Amino acid sequence: MPRALLWDHNAHYHPWLLRQVPQRCSRVLDVGCGTGALVRQLVERVEFVDGVDVSAEMIDQASARTSATNVRWLRGDVLDADLDLHPEGYDAVTALSSLHHMPLRPGLARLASLLRPGGVLAVIGLYREESAADFAMAAASFSANAAVGTYLATRGRAGKPHDEGMPVRDASATLTEISDAAREVLPGAQVRRRLFWRHSLLWRKPA
């Protein structure tokens, strides 16, 4: 699409992620926080939020854009056992376009391990298209993408202001592979194909 019609697909899924965070929630971890756009919404409804990203540039930008005092920015790999995460775990863990940057099964297991009993893991991720259903959704996404981009542009709200310097990687796992891994590592997880080349994964840790 023309650059003027580009828009932030990740931001489109902020409301869905926020809805998954339990009402009574004191501590949340956002994995792959980027410039902190989701974290800045989480801090308005959660007592304390940790945002973690492997990119020092993203953490610097997130910190510069955030004045809230109930957030902590961590530069590092969430798979690193020495990362200074909260020892008692989190009521919710969110991951937006970051799961595909990790090895799939170890990544899911690590995110699950960071939850308190009864905690929620909410993921919006990318996947590699392989099936007829994948390509049908991609075709629908192309049309919807142009329509949303045009709508936002006419209101001066198009553009991707948070992309500069953000690490980018193509997804390698298919939706079938993600579903199989979730079934193995996170029994009962719900995995769904979504518009705009995304999937959702939702899982509640047994109490």
C-alpha positions in Angstrom: 0.0 0.0 0.0 1.1 3.6 -0.3 3.1 4.7 2.7 0.4 7.2 3.6 -2.1 4.4 4.2 0.1 2.2 6.4 -1.1 1.8 10.0 -0.3 -0.1 13.2 -1.7 -3.6 13.1 -0.4 -4.3 16.6 -2.3 -1.4 18.1 -5.5 -2.8 16.6 -5.2 -5.7 19.0 -4.5 -3.6 22.2 -8.2 -3.7 23.1 -8.4 -7.5 22.9 -5.3 -7.9 25.0 -6.6 -5.5 27.6 -9.9 -7.3 27.8 -8.0 -10.5 28.7 -6.3 -9.0 31.7 -8.2 -10.0 34.9 -10.3 -7.3 36.6 -8.5 -7.9 39.9 -4.9 -7.7 38.8 -2.0 -6.3 40.7 1.0 -7.3 38.5 1.4 -7.7 34.7 4.3 -8.5 32.4 4.4 -7.3 28.8 6.9 -9.3 26.8 8.4 -7.6 23.8 7.1 -4.2 25.0 8.7 -2.2 22.2 8.1 1.5 22.8 5.6 0.7 25.5 2.3 1.6 23.8 0.5 -1.3 25.4 2.2 -0.8 28.8 1.0 2.8 28.9 -2.5 1.5 28.8 -1.9 -1.3 31.3 -0.6 1.1 33.9 -3.9 2.9 34.0 -5.7 -0.2 35.3 -3.0 -2.4 37.0 -1.0 -1.7 40.1 2.3 -2.5 38.6 3.6 -3.4 35.2 7.0 -4.8 34.0 7.8 -4.2 30.3 10.7 -6.2 28.9 12.4 -6.1 25.5 15.7 -7.3 24.1 16.3 -4.0 22.3 18.0 -1.3 24.3 16.7 1.3 21.8 13.1 0.2 22.4 13.5 0.3 26.2 15.1 3.8 25.9 12.2 5.0 23.8 9.6 3.4 26.1 11.1 5.0 29.2 11.3 8.4 27.5 7.6 8.3 26.5 6.3 7.2 29.9 5.9 9.2 33.1 4.0 6.6 35.1 5.7 5.5 38.3 4.1 2.0 38.5 6.1 0.6 35.6 9.5 -0.9 35.4 11.4 -1.3 32.1 13.7 -4.3 31.7 16.2 -4.7 28.8 16.9 -8.4 28.2 15.7 -11.7 26.9 12.6 -13.1 28.8 14.1 -16.6 28.3 17.1 -15.6 30.5 16.6 -17.1 33.9 18.7 -14.3 35.4 16.4 -11.5 34.2 15.2 -9.5 37.1 11.5 -10.5 36.8 9.2 -10.6 39.9 9.9 -13.7 41.9 6.2 -14.3 42.8 5.1 -14.2 39.2 2.4 -12.2 37.4 -1.4 -12.1 37.3 -1.2 -11.7 33.5 1.5 -12.0 30.8 0.9 -10.3 27.5 3.0 -10.8 24.3 2.3 -8.8 21.2 4.1 -9.9 18.0 7.0 -11.2 20.2 6.4 -15.0 20.5 7.8 -15.6 17.0 11.1 -14.1 18.1 11.5 -17.1 20.6 11.8 -20.8 20.1 8.2 -21.9 20.2 7.9 -24.5 22.9 10.5 -23.1 25.2 8.9 -19.7 24.8 5.4 -20.9 25.7 6.8 -22.8 28.6 8.7 -19.8 29.9 5.7 -17.4 29.6 3.5 -20.0 31.4 6.0 -20.3 34.2 5.9 -16.6 34.9 2.2 -16.7 35.7 0.8 -17.0 39.2 -1.8 -19.8 39.7 -5.0 -18.6 38.0 -3.0 -16.1 35.9 -3.7 -15.4 32.2 -1.4 -15.6 29.2 -2.7 -13.5 26.3 -0.7 -13.6 23.0 -1.2 -11.9 19.7 1.4 -13.4 17.3 2.4 -13.9 13.8 2.4 -17.2 11.9 3.6 -18.6 8.6 0.8 -19.2 6.1 0.4 -22.7 4.7 -3.2 -23.7 4.4 -6.2 -22.7 2.2 -7.8 -21.1 5.3 -4.6 -19.2 6.0 -4.5 -17.7 2.5 -8.2 -17.0 2.5 -7.8 -15.0 5.7 -4.7 -13.2 4.2 -6.9 -12.2 1.2 -9.5 -10.8 3.5 -6.8 -9.0 5.5 -5.5 -7.3 2.3 -8.9 -5.8 1.6 -9.6 -4.9 5.2 -6.0 -3.4 5.6 -6.6 -1.0 2.7 -10.0 0.0 4.0 -8.8 0.7 7.5 -5.7 2.5 6.2 -7.9 4.7 4.0 -10.3 5.4 6.9 -7.5 6.4 9.3 -5.7 8.5 6.7 -8.8 10.6 6.1 -8.8 11.4 9.8 -5.0 12.0 10.1 -4.5 8.9 12.2 -2.6 6.6 9.7 1.1 5.8 9.9 3.3 3.6 12.0 5.0 5.9 14.4 6.4 3.2 16.7 8.2 1.1 14.0 11.6 2.9 13.8 14.3 0.8 15.2 12.0 -2.1 16.2 13.5 -5.5 15.6 11.7 -7.4 12.8 11.6 -11.1 12.1 9.4 -13.2 9.9 7.4 -15.9 11.5 8.6 -19.5 10.9 5.9 -21.5 12.7 2.6 -22.3 11.0 -0.7 -22.0 12.8 -0.9 -25.7 13.0 2.5 -25.9 14.6 1.6 -23.2 17.1 -1.7 -25.0 18.0 0.1 -28.3 18.4 2.7 -26.7 20.7 0.0 -25.0 22.7 -1.9 -28.2 23.1 1.3 -29.9 24.4 2.6 -27.1 26.6 -0.6 -25.3 27.6 -3.4 -27.8 27.8 -6.7 -26.0 27.2 -5.2 -23.0 25.4 -7.4 -21.3 22.8 -5.6 -20.5 19.5 -7.5 -18.6 16.8 -6.6 -17.3 13.3 -7.1 -13.5 13.2 -7.2 -10.7 10.6 -4.1 -8.8 9.6 -1.7 -11.7 9.6 -2.1 -12.5 13.3 -3.2 -15.2 15.6 -4.4 -15.1 19.2 -3.5 -17.5 22.0 -5.3 -17.4 25.3 -4.6 -19.6 28.4 -5.4 -19.5 32.0 -3.0 -21.3 34.4 -4.7 -23.8 36.7 -5.3 -22.3 40.2 
